[in-house]
Amino acid sequence: MSQPLNGIRSILFDLDGTLVDSAPDLVGALDALLGEHGRAPVGEPQGRTMIGEGAARLVERGFAARGGLPGPVGGLVPRFVELYESRLTRVTRPFDGAVEALSALRADGFELGICTNKPDRATHRILGELGLSGFFSAVVGGDGVRKPDPDPVLRCLAALGGTARAAAFVGDSPVDLAAARAAGLPVILVSFGYTAVPARDLGADHVVDSLSEIPRLVAR
């Protein structure tokens, strides 16, 4: 049974695949890393389904699709991060309706937060370079414990001064769903994100095809 959205005062958002379409730059960095090791690129369509759970998992999945890791993944991640940070917002942009939805939610008095597995530095740079920083009162990146553990969700919620009974989580993947569920929050998934399993098959409380639907869903 879906959890109701009445009484919501705080809304937490995932970043990649939810608010911003960062797949072209993430997969571009992955393909560059693969190329440095003599591997063929995975390309954006396949690479989109590999995003989630942080940089190490993306690197693991990319190399698994191209013959396996050439060494410990921990030795590959710093180079991936270097490649990615050189192109963070080369083609990354907010999804259609994102800015309008965030503006409407803030105007209605909602407290907004970011809870992502992306490293903190890259998260803040993307938000700043895309002009999104001002919408969020709390930002929790992936430098510590990552989703699907509920800890980052709870830390973001605490930073907003909210409670699970008056908050909702907006994401795009099974990782987001699991973390938010474990933290006791109702979950809204977008249908256009980075997941190999369609959002409507994951068991979220609500699924939206556009971020512009969210202000109406949580209207007081």
URCOR-V925725 format. One record per residue. N is the residue number from 1. RES is the residue in three letters. PSI is psi in radians with two decimals (NA if undefined). NEAR is the number of other ideal C-beta (glycine too) atoms within 8 Angstrom. Layout:
# URCOR-V925725
[[N RES PSI NEAR] [N RES PSI NEAR]]
This chain:
# URCOR-V925725
[[1 MET 2.36 2] [2 SER 2.47 6] [3 GLN 2.47 7] [4 PRO 2.74 6] [5 LEU 0.17 12] [6 ASN 2.54 4] [7 GLY 0.12 7] [8 ILE 2.32 12] [9 ARG -0.39 9] [10 SER 2.45 15] [11 ILE 2.18 15] [12 LEU 2.41 18] [13 PHE 2.39 13] [14 ASP 2.90 17] [15 LEU -1.23 14] [16 ASP 2.21 14] [17 GLY -0.09 17] [18 THR -1.04 14] [19 LEU -0.64 12] [20 VAL 2.52 14] [21 ASP 1.53 9] [22 SER -0.03 12] [23 ALA -0.74 13] [24 PRO -0.69 11] [25 ASP -0.68 14] [26 LEU -0.82 13] [27 VAL -0.57 15] [28 GLY -0.74 11] [29 ALA -0.72 13] [30 LEU -0.79 16] [31 ASP -0.62 13] [32 ALA -0.71 9] [33 LEU -0.77 14] [34 LEU -0.74 14] [35 GLY -0.62 9] [36 GLU -0.36 7] [37 HIS 0.34 8] [38 GLY 0.36 4] [39 ARG 2.66 9] [40 ALA 2.63 5] [41 PRO 2.70 8] [42 VAL -0.45 13] [43 GLY 2.76 8] [44 GLU -0.77 8] [45 PRO -0.82 5] [46 GLN -0.68 9] [47 GLY -0.55 15] [48 ARG -0.63 11] [49 THR -0.14 8] [50 MET -0.20 15] [51 ILE 2.41 13] [52 GLY 2.52 14] [53 GLU 0.26 10] [54 GLY 3.01 10] [55 ALA -0.72 10] [56 ALA -0.73 10] [57 ARG -0.63 10] [58 LEU -0.78 15] [59 VAL -0.77 14] [60 GLU -0.83 10] [61 ARG -0.69 9] [62 GLY -0.83 15] [63 PHE -0.57 16] [64 ALA -0.59 8] [65 ALA -0.16 8] [66 ARG 0.68 10] [67 GLY -0.09 4] [68 GLY 2.85 6] [69 LEU 2.43 9] [70 PRO -0.11 6] [71 GLY -3.02 5] [72 PRO 2.38 6] [73 VAL -0.53 10] [74 GLY -0.45 6] [75 GLY -0.26 7] [76 LEU -0.49 14] [77 VAL -0.79 11] [78 PRO -0.68 7] [79 ARG -0.69 9] [80 PHE -0.80 14] [81 VAL -0.72 11] [82 GLU -0.81 8] [83 LEU -0.74 11] [84 TYR -0.75 13] [85 GLU -0.31 10] [86 SER -0.14 7] [87 ARG 0.53 10] [88 LEU -0.80 12] [89 THR 0.57 11] [90 ARG -0.83 8] [91 VAL 0.00 7] [92 THR 2.33 12] [93 ARG 2.75 8] [94 PRO 2.54 10] [95 PHE 2.70 12] [96 ASP 2.31 6] [97 GLY -0.15 9] [98 ALA -0.90 12] [99 VAL -0.72 9] [100 GLU -0.72 9] [101 ALA -0.79 12] [102 LEU -0.71 12] [103 SER -0.77 9] [104 ALA -0.71 9] [105 LEU -0.76 13] [106 ARG -0.69 10] [107 ALA -0.50 6] [108 ASP 0.03 9] [109 GLY 0.18 5] [110 PHE 2.50 11] [111 GLU 2.29 11] [112 LEU 2.48 15] [113 GLY 2.79 17] [114 ILE 2.31 17] [115 CYS 1.82 13] [116 THR 2.74 11] [117 ASN -0.05 10] [118 LYS 2.46 11] [119 PRO 2.59 10] [120 ASP -0.85 9] [121 ARG -0.81 8] [122 ALA -0.66 13] [123 THR -0.87 15] [124 HIS -0.63 11] [125 ARG -0.77 11] [126 ILE -0.81 16] [127 LEU -0.73 13] [128 GLY -0.81 9] [129 GLU -0.42 8] [130 LEU 0.06 11] [131 GLY 0.51 7] [132 LEU -0.20 15] [133 SER -0.70 8] [134 GLY -0.25 5] [135 PHE -0.34 8] [136 PHE 2.29 11] [137 SER -0.24 7] [138 ALA 2.43 10] [139 VAL 2.08 11] [140 VAL 1.99 11] [141 GLY -2.94 14] [142 GLY 0.41 13] [143 ASP -0.35 5] [144 GLY -2.40 6] [145 VAL 2.41 5] [146 ARG 2.74 10] [147 LYS 2.49 15] [148 PRO 0.07 10] [149 ASP 2.42 9] [150 PRO -0.19 11] [151 ASP -0.84 8] [152 PRO -0.57 15] [153 VAL -0.79 16] [154 LEU -0.65 9] [155 ARG -0.71 9] [156 CYS -0.75 15] [157 LEU -0.74 16] [158 ALA -0.68 8] [159 ALA -0.48 10] [160 LEU -0.19 14] [161 GLY 0.42 6] [162 GLY 3.10 11] [163 THR 2.73 6] [164 ALA -0.54 9] [165 ARG -0.22 6] [166 ALA 0.59 9] [167 ALA 2.82 15] [168 ALA 2.74 13] [169 PHE 2.35 18] [170 VAL 2.11 14] [171 GLY -2.86 16] [172 ASP -0.04 14] [173 SER 2.95 14] [174 PRO -0.55 10] [175 VAL -0.80 12] [176 ASP -0.77 15] [177 LEU -0.81 14] [178 ALA -0.75 10] [179 ALA -0.79 16] [180 ALA -0.72 15] [181 ARG -0.78 9] [182 ALA -0.48 10] [183 ALA -0.10 12] [184 GLY 0.30 6] [185 LEU 2.51 13] [186 PRO 2.67 12] [187 VAL 2.27 16] [188 ILE 2.16 16] [189 LEU 2.52 17] [190 VAL 2.61 16] [191 SER -0.11 10] [192 PHE 0.25 7] [193 GLY -2.80 12] [194 TYR 1.57 12] [195 THR 2.39 13] [196 ALA -0.43 3] [197 VAL 2.22 7] [198 PRO 2.46 7] [199 ALA -0.63 13] [200 ARG -0.19 6] [201 ASP 0.06 6] [202 LEU -0.24 12] [203 GLY 0.48 4] [204 ALA 2.87 10] [205 ASP -0.63 8] [206 HIS 2.58 11] [207 VAL 2.30 10] [208 VAL 2.60 12] [209 ASP -0.19 7] [210 SER 2.49 7] [211 LEU -0.37 14] [212 SER -0.26 8] [213 GLU -0.35 9] [214 ILE -0.75 13] [215 PRO -0.61 11] [216 ARG -0.63 6] [217 LEU -0.65 10] [218 VAL 0.17 12] [219 ALA 2.38 6] [220 ARG NA 4]]
